[in-house]
Amino acid sequence: MHALRHKLTHVLHTGEEWLFANPKIVLGFIFAVTVIFALSLPRLQVYSDFADLLPQNHSYIKTYNRIKANFGGANMIVIAVEVETGTIFNDETLKLIDDATRGVDELPSVNHNLVSSLTHRTSRKVYLSEEGSFLSKPYYDPGKSRRTVAELEQTKQDVIANPLMYGLLVSPDLKAGLIKAQLNESGIDYAKTFAALQKLRTSITRPGHRIHITGNPVLTGWVYTYTAQIVEILAYTATLIAALLVVYFRRLYGIALPLLGIALSSIWGLGFMAIMGINLEPLSLPIPFLIAARATSHGVQLVARYYEELAVVHNGKRAAQNALEALFRPGSLAIIVDAVGIGVLILGAAPFNHKLGIGAGFWGLSVIFTVHFMIPLALTILPQPRSMENKNSGVRNFLGMAMAKTGGTTGGARSILVLAAIGALGAAYFVSRVQMGESEPGSPLLHRDHDYNQSTKAINTLFPGSDELHIVARTDAPGGIKKPEVLVAIEEFQAHMLDDPSVGGTKAIPGVVRVVNRLTHNDDPRWMQIPDNADEVGGLMFAYMASSPIPGALNEFINPDENEANMVFYYKDHQAETVARAVALAQAGIEKIEAKVPGLHIELGGGIMGVTAAGNQALHKDHMVIIPAVMVLAFLMVMAYYQSIHAGWLMVLPMLFSTLLTYAYMGASNIGINVNTVPVIAVGVGVGIDYAVYFMDRIREEMAATRNIHKAVVNAVATTGYAVSFTAATLIAGVVMWIFLSDLRFQSDAAVLLSFMLVVNAIAAVLIVPAWCVVFQPHFLVATHYDSDGVLEEDENIEHGRQAAMAG
């Protein structure tokens, strides 16, 4: 093992020498690739693809994809027209509902077969003529501008008598009418659709009426409206980072080169995504910023080390080479582990994770070329600075002195580890409160007082609920839905689901059959029942369809082969708790009902509730895979590089600590884990990788020079610790801007979460890692020396290393 490690380090050393022997070739290659990626940037697209957010291999999503064209998907627009006084049964309000219905039917991407409202052409009163013929007529005639009081009263009574209208499309208090529309999910232009919807809303706004609009396309449209603000915040953040670099370095190279590194890495990352056809999600824009900003960490480490070496050797080229030699191995290791940690997102179930893992993973890896090689090589060919003095020595001395009195002592180090253990144990209580999914009604993407959340609340107050759960009853044979035992089973399942107090209502084909059966028997309530044979059921269904001059009167209930029936359940929110309860109740009902009727299969699940349930379940699996995978891979890579299990553990230790406290913060702050927060957590956890690797390697360097673990950690904190604290402060300062400047609540909450993670990561790296080294004195750290080529290597003699660590 020692021979292999020796060979590996010397291969890397040879690579370093080649880089410095050919700086112009390497820099030329870097800038040539940058030009190629820059030319691809115009092809980069920023848009949301709803399918990307769904775990496509999940059984619920497979069912959803099969039924969404017939029965409706999760991309539903819901509009409520509410009258302030009286009821909606007046000419002005009914015309507003009709105008809204017609306007929705003209929206881009709308599925014209899945638009419904009181005034829609498919909403019809079914009745028997004096001759006994089955007929129907619309509840609303748009060609009739005025109606008598008696006509309006009759319309009201007709609506109340129809359970498919009353309570579902007309509120129980008769003060609001609902308009629903499904969008075709292929190629939705959310921005265009939302702009048209807002224009429609303005056109139908009248005194004495309130217009409420909700639904996933509306939410996505609102998010799109903040894109310009997001870009503006990114510009402010870049300006702030530049200002902090000025304060920190007060030297041209210290300011310009890290910023150049950010620019190059961003061009590589975004250009790669454009070439690969990977779109940027508007909500994920802060993640690329974080990756680019993390390039600052490596750039600052390199330039800070350059000025540190320059103060000693007084030769710019030699100082640049010394800086890269010292940081080449730990920096490359940190960048690779970073990239792999981000790339692990491809293990997530949703295509969104795959795209982000590939695109952001490459972006993170590109930092090796755009920062790690570029900055030292640029310093070798740039003019040597006139001033050789290493500035900021006062701050460095303060950090070293503080460490010498705390973690630099054995007692202080033990105290730090004990306090960290107590903090971790205390955090465990709050971790159990983290929810997988949404943690509150409405959308956490927007502030609680936002128009979207207020509209959602109003609609859910007026109606059974705007969040739909679609459950399909499927028979093995065509026409199986017409069997009376199947219809009875569907009703039994509906009754079972209504045991959940959060279910506001339900609709399915048995309700239609009962109503039509009653009508065919002179509207006698005693005949509102399921017939006892399939032929009679089929006749009633045919009569209902024949009564309407518009084809597809039963499309929302059954498919053309009559072997699938849609059951819709209405909920007032899709919080994690509500979704989990609905799924558990449905699974229990499925087991009970399917056992009674051979050949009947009941399947979850469409609607926003169904896809949310699939997403929450997939997130649970992703969460149990992605975060542990980041830590396991970091452990294995660091262990393999240093040939030490202790090295791998020392890498995972601060990551475990920061992750535990992060989840505790989420539990205490009621922040749920969803498809947007998982990447943020994964990227935030990886920040600690950089800090830990740089600290570990600097302690090794100082041990080789001082042969004393206490002096080594004090010197490491005074040097590397200062650079780490600066980069942490820079990242936090950049993230904090999102808290105050972003009108998107999710980004504000995510910024608070990331700020917390960055602080905890910095604390773990600056305090816990050195404290652990002082107390446990890992051999790979304390037993080091420089060989004849100036390469840092581990001593073979363990006892020699221990004695050296305790010396002095």
Disulfide bonds with the S-S distance in Angstrom:
none
